[in-house]
């Protein structure tokens, strides 16, 4: 399904002064409906707000609670994109205030192997 120009224009949104955009090739390959594209954009916007909330907080429990909400958003995004809901494909190490190794964990994306910094406020002890 190919989206019209007006539908594509609605797929762009400013989120905290950053432009969020949808990968049209992936939309076509996964046959994502225009309604689901709008839901994806909204969820990406909400996820960004939760990232901002984490940036503003210094409370470990609150940060971890917000991270759990982000994980649920990631599952919803996978479902909307037509992918299996699999936490091993989440970029959990990109969440603000995560101090776990970015490159090593990016290399392991898709597997259940994780390198955790024991001092990470999100994933450590």
C-alpha positions as CSV (number, residue, x, y, z in Angstrom):
1,X,0.0,0.0,0.0
2,X,1.4,3.4,-1.0
3,X,0.5,6.4,1.1
4,X,-0.6,9.7,-0.6
5,X,1.4,12.8,-0.2
6,X,-1.1,14.2,2.3
7,X,-0.9,11.0,4.4
8,X,2.9,11.1,4.3
9,X,2.9,14.7,5.4
10,X,0.8,13.7,8.4
11,X,3.5,11.1,9.2
12,X,6.0,13.8,10.1
13,X,5.8,15.4,13.5
14,X,8.0,17.6,15.5
15,X,8.9,16.0,18.8
16,X,10.9,18.1,21.1
17,X,12.3,20.0,18.1
18,X,13.4,16.8,16.3
19,X,11.7,15.5,13.2
20,X,10.2,12.0,13.5
21,X,9.7,10.4,10.1
22,X,8.4,7.1,8.9
23,X,10.4,4.8,6.6
24,X,8.2,4.6,3.5
25,X,10.0,1.5,2.2
26,X,9.3,-0.3,5.4
27,X,5.7,0.8,5.4
28,X,5.3,-0.6,1.9
29,X,7.2,-3.9,2.6
30,X,5.2,-4.5,5.8
31,X,1.9,-3.3,4.3
32,X,1.3,-1.0,7.2
33,X,-2.1,0.8,6.9
34,X,-2.4,4.6,7.0
35,X,-4.2,4.4,10.3
36,X,-1.3,2.3,11.8
37,X,1.3,4.8,10.4
38,X,-0.5,7.5,12.4
39,X,-0.5,5.3,15.5
40,X,3.2,4.6,15.0
41,X,4.0,8.4,14.8
42,X,1.9,9.0,17.9
43,X,3.7,6.2,19.8
44,X,7.1,7.5,18.7
45,X,6.1,10.9,20.0
46,X,4.9,9.5,23.3
47,X,8.1,7.5,23.6
48,X,10.2,10.6,23.1
49,X,8.2,12.3,25.9
50,X,9.0,9.4,28.2
51,X,12.7,9.8,27.2
52,X,12.4,13.5,28.2
53,X,10.8,12.6,31.5
54,X,13.7,10.2,32.2
55,X,16.2,13.0,31.4
56,X,14.4,15.2,33.9
57,X,14.3,12.7,36.8
58,X,16.9,11.7,39.3
59,X,14.7,9.2,41.1
60,X,15.9,5.6,40.3
61,X,12.5,4.0,40.9
62,X,10.7,6.5,38.8
63,X,13.2,6.2,36.0
64,X,12.9,2.4,36.1
65,X,9.1,2.7,36.0
66,X,9.2,5.0,33.0
67,X,11.6,2.5,31.3
68,X,9.0,-0.2,31.7
69,X,6.4,2.0,30.0
70,X,8.9,2.5,27.1
71,X,9.3,-1.2,26.8
72,X,5.5,-1.6,26.4
73,X,5.6,1.1,23.8
74,X,8.3,-0.8,21.9
75,X,6.1,-3.9,21.9
76,X,3.2,-1.9,20.6
77,X,5.4,-0.5,17.8
78,X,6.6,-3.9,16.8
79,X,3.0,-5.1,16.6
80,X,1.9,-2.1,14.5
81,X,4.9,-2.6,12.1
82,X,3.9,-6.3,11.7
83,X,6.9,-7.7,13.5
84,X,7.0,-10.3,16.2
85,X,7.0,-8.8,19.7
86,X,10.5,-9.6,20.8
87,X,12.4,-7.6,23.4
88,X,15.7,-8.7,21.9
89,X,15.0,-6.2,19.1
90,X,14.5,-3.2,21.4
91,X,17.2,-0.6,21.6
92,X,17.0,-0.7,25.4
93,X,20.6,0.7,25.7
94,X,19.6,3.9,23.9
95,X,17.2,5.0,26.7
96,X,18.4,8.1,28.4
97,X,20.5,7.6,31.5
98,X,21.4,4.1,30.4
99,X,25.2,3.7,30.9
100,X,25.4,0.2,29.4
101,X,27.8,-0.2,26.5
102,X,26.1,1.1,23.3
103,X,28.2,-0.4,20.6
104,X,28.6,-3.8,22.1
105,X,24.9,-4.1,22.8
106,X,24.0,-2.8,19.3
107,X,26.2,-5.5,17.8
108,X,24.2,-8.1,19.8
109,X,20.8,-6.6,18.9
110,X,18.4,-9.5,18.0
111,X,19.9,-11.9,20.5
112,X,19.3,-12.3,24.2
113,X,23.0,-11.4,25.0
114,X,23.3,-8.1,26.9
115,X,26.2,-6.4,28.4
116,X,25.0,-4.6,31.6
117,X,26.9,-1.9,33.4
118,X,26.4,-2.8,37.1
119,X,26.2,0.9,37.9
120,X,23.5,1.7,35.3
121,X,20.6,3.4,36.9
122,X,18.2,1.5,34.6
123,X,19.7,-1.9,34.2
124,X,22.3,-2.3,37.0
125,X,21.8,-3.3,40.6
